[in-house]
Amino acid sequence: TAVIGRISSGSCTSSQASVRTETIFHFDNRQGSQPITRTVEVTKGLVRTSEKSVRNLQSFTQSLEASVEYMGVSATASTEFHQEIETTVTTSTQTSWSETESIQFVVPAGKNYKVMQHVVKFDAPLGDD
């Protein structure tokens, strides 16, 4: 199964697009004497993925100090306790406007057959892009 378009919005700082070529089907029949039939499922359309994260950091510090003075002699003791708790919640949603179909390919004898398609990925900083 192959996707020809994907829109993704997340935490990037500027809109970006990338294109790559994906091999859907490849069959080398150069040594064959008969045609070969293959059925391949191909998905066409768009898939939109949106991801949002919330990070929460809680910090707690406690200190204690005690002093004692007895007959002109003093002593002081102190201690400090520090703790941090971090939690992150991420929500991801995916919406698909695509359809999958089966396509039958016939690879003739003596041929090296390859079916490819372009896949485009868009990244945008705003969820409505």
N, C-alpha and C positions, 0 to 999 in steps of 0.2 A: 504494500500500500504506500502511496506517495502523496504528498501534499504540495500543491503548486503555489500556495500563498499562505503566509502566516503573519498576522498582525499581533504584536506583543507590546504591552505597555507596562512599565515597571519603574524602577528607580534610576533610570539613566538621566543624564543632564541635558542631552540634546537629541533631536530626532536623527535616527540612523537607518539606513537600508543596506541590506547585503543580499547578493544574488549568488546562488550556487547551482551547479548542474548535478542532478541525481540520476543514476542509472536505474531504470525501472525494470528492464529485462535485457539479458544478454545471452546469446546462444551462438556458438561457433559451429557451423555446419559445413565448413570448407572441405572436410574429409568425407562427408555423407553423400549418399547417392539418392536419398529420398527426402522430400520436404518434411519438416517437423512442425507440428501445430502445438502452440502453447497458449493458455488463457491466463491473463494477468489482470489483477484488480488495480484500478487506478482511481485515486480520489482527486476530485477537482473542486476548488472553492477556497474559502478562507476559514481560518481558525483564529479567533481572538482570545488571547490570554492576558488577564489583568491580575497583578499581584500587589498587595498592600501589606506593609509591616508596621507594627507599633512596638517600640522598645521602651521599657520602664526600668529605671535604675533607682533602687532605694538604698540609701546609705544611713547607717546608724553608728554614732560615736558616743561613748560614755566614758567619763573620766571620774576618778575618785582620788581625793587627796586628804590625808590626815596628818595632823601635827600634834605633838605632845611636848610639854615643857615641864620639867620637874627639877627643882632645886638648881635652877640656872642652866640646866642642860636641855637642849631641844632636839627633837628628831622629827623628820618629815618623811612620809612615804606616799608615793602616788602610783597610780596604775591607769591605763587607758585601754579600752576595748573598742575595736572598729570592725564593722561587718557591712558587706554590700551584697545585695540580692538583685540580680538582673533577670528580667523575663522579656521574651520577644514573642509576639503573636503575629503570624503571617496568614493572610487570607488570599486564596487564589481562586479565580473563576475562569472558566473557559466557555466560549460561545462558538458554535460551529455553523457556518453557512457553506456546507460542502455536500457533495454526493459522490458515492462510489459506484463505479460501473466496471463490468468485466469486458475486456477487449481480447479478441482472439487474434493471435499473430501466426502467420505461416512463414517459417524460415526456409527459403528455397535451398535445395542441395547446392553445395559449392559456395555458400555465402556466409559471412560473419555478420550476424545481425545484432544490432544494439538499439534499444529504444531509451531515450533520455528525455528529461523535462527539467525546466528551470524551477527553482524554489526561491521565493523572495521572502525575506524576513525584515519587517519594519519594527524598530524600537522607538518609542516616543515617551517623553517624560510625563505627559498628561494622559489620563485614562480615557479622555474623550477623543484623542487623536486617532 
